[in-house]
């Protein structure tokens, strides 16, 4: 547990997690905690022993003695991952986006990309390397740099959108990530006709790929895939959408 953990590296899990709380520097203090994101106070739930977290949860905890706090508050964000989605029937990297907004600015209708970033890359990371998330390589996907948005026309036969999404691992190959791996932090979002349909937690280097499996409403027109920085700047925010695409109506 550490202060601000839900903003930086959430704990991603599939199976229920056992949580244990300790106050090693305040061994006689009473631990109080909340599971709804509210501030822990003296009347919050008292920690009596390890407990189970089964769903996405923001844990906040603090220690008290004689009616006052005796330590800094700690937080932990636990993000429950859905089952792996099926392979798409049509991949986004085989489609032409109807809109492409990237890391830079648009001039005369053309996106000018900043620094060493490029337009979204088909089946490669944004810098031209193999797509790789959490030590696993992927053959199919799009490599982008946040902030980025790709929009696609939804066809009537598209029933679901599926994808894996994560921070590209290229920085780890440079001096084992020294002075670089601390920077990437990306949030992935999917919008359907301008309404947010799903979002990832903050994704960091070597985090497991987040899983998207979204039912597409009847009559939907446009789907947008957004990769955005997590509020700490966009340095090294290279991001990958892999095995991303649409499942047909069965």
N, C-alpha and C positions, 0 to 999 in steps of 0.2 A: 504494500500500500504506500502511496505517496501523494503529496498534495498535487492536485490538478491532473491526476492520472487519466481521467476520462477525456481530457483534451489532447492527450499526446499519444499514448500507446494503450488502447483498450485490451482487455483480455478476451480473445476470441475463443469460443468453445462450442462444442457440439453436444457433449454429455454434461449432466449436472456437475457443478463445481462445489467442492467443500471449501468454505472460507474459515480461516482461523485468524483471530485478532489478538495482538499482544501489545503490552506497553513496557518494553524492557527497561526503559529509563525511569519509569514510574510504576514499580511493581505492585504497589498497593492502591493504585488508582482504579476507579470504576469506569469501564468502557461503555459508552452509549453510542448507538448508531441508528441510521435511517436507511431505508431502501427505496425511497421515492424521490431522492434528490434534495430533500429539505435539510436545513441545517440541524445537526445533532445538538440537542439541548439536554438539560438535566432530567427532563421527563421523557426523553426518547427511550426506545427499547434498550434494556440492559443486556449486555453480552454475557451469556452464561456458558457458552461453549461453542465449538464448531457448528456451523449451519450450512444448509444447502442453498445454492443459487441455481435456479432452473431456467430462468428467462433473462432477457436483457434488463440489466439493473444498474443503477447508479448508487453505489454504496458510499455513505459519508459517515465518518466516525471520529470521535474525540474522547478524551479521558478527563474525568472529574475527580476532585477530592475536596471534601468539605464544602460542596456546593459551588465550586468554581472550576473552570477549565485549567488543566495543568500541562497541556501540550498543544501543539499545532494540530489543526484538523487534517485528517487524511481522507483521500477519496480513491475509489476504484470503480472503473466502468467495465462491466461484464457484458459482452455482446454475443448473443446467441446466434449461431450460424445455421441457416436453413440447409436441408440436404443438398447435395450436389445436383445442379440442374441437368436435364438431358442435353445431348448435343443438338444444336439448332439444325433445322432443315435448310436454312439459307443463312450464310454468314454475312455480317455487315461489311467485311472486307471484299465481298463480291458485289457490293452495291455502291452506287454513287450517292454520296450525301447531297441533300438539297441545300444544306447550309453548313459552313465550316468556319468557326470562329476560333482563333488560336492566340497564343502568347505573343502579343505584339499589337498592331493596330491595322485598321483597314484604310486604304487610300485608293481612290478611284475604283472601288469595288474589288480590290485585290488585298488579301491579307498579307501583311509584311511581318514576318516572324522575327522576334528579338533574339539577340545573343547568338548562341550556338544551337538554338532550337530550330525545328523544321516543321513543315506541314505534317499532318498525321501520316505515319508510315505503315504501309500494308505489310503484315506478317513480319515486321521488324520493330525494334524499339525506336523511339523518336530519333536516336542518334545512329541508327543503323545496325545495332547489335541484335542477337537473338532475343526474342521475347522471354523474359525470365522473371518469375515471381516466387519468392520464398523457396529458392533453390530448385525450382522446377521450370523446365523450358517448355514453351508452347510453340506450335507451328503456325497457328492461325490467330490473327488478332490485329489490333491497331495500336501503334505506339504514339502517344501524344505527350505534350507538356502542359501541365496545368498553369493558368486556366485555359480550358479548351471546351468546345461544344461541337458536337456532330449531330446533325438532324437528318432523319430519314423519313420518307413517305411510308405510311402504313398501308399495306394492301389488305383487302377484305379477308384473304385466307390466313393472315397472320393471327394466331390465337394467343401466343405468349412471346415475351421477350426474355431471353436467357443470356447470362454472361458471367464470367469471372473477371474481377477487376482488382488491380493492386499496383503498388509502387514498383517500378522497374528496378532490377537489382544491379544495374551496371556500375553504380558507385562503389559497390563492395569489391569489384575487381580492381579498383584503383587504390593501391596501398592498403588493401583490406578495409577500405572505407574510411581511412584516417582523414579527419577534418572535413569529410563530405557526408558520411552516412547519417549524421545528426540532422541534416537539413530537410530531406524529403518528408512531406506530410501532406496527404491528399485526401479529399473527400469526394467520393463518386456519387452522382445523383442521376436519376432517370426521370424525365418529365414526359408526360403524354398530353398533348394539346395544351401545354403551358402549366399543367398541374403536376406537382411532384408526386411520383408514383412509388419511389423507393429511394433510400439513401444508405450509404455505408457509414460506419464510424470513421474516425481519423485513421488512415492507413499509413504505416511507416515501412521502412526497409525491413525485409525479412518477416513481414506480417503475412499470414495466410491470405490467399486471394478471397475477396468478399464475393458472395454468391447472390446473383440476381435471378429471380424467376417470377415474372410479372404477367398476370393476365391482362390482355389488351381489351378494353371495353369495345363493344360493338359500335361501329361508326367512327372510331378514333382515326385521326388524320395524320398527325406528326408525332414522332418520338424523338426526344433529344437526349443525348448521352453527354453528361457534363462531368468534367474533372476539374476541381477547384482547389486552391490552396486552403490550408486549415487555419488561416488567420495569422500565420507567422511568416508571411512572405512566400515567394514561389521558387526560391533557389533550389535547384536540383529536383524539382517536382516532376520528374519523368514518370509517366503513368501508362499502364497497359490495360486495354480491354481485350480479353482473350476468350476464344470459343464463344464469341458473342454473335447473336443473331436471333432469328425468329423460328418458332415452332408452328407448323401449319395446323389448321383445323383437321381433326381426325374424323 
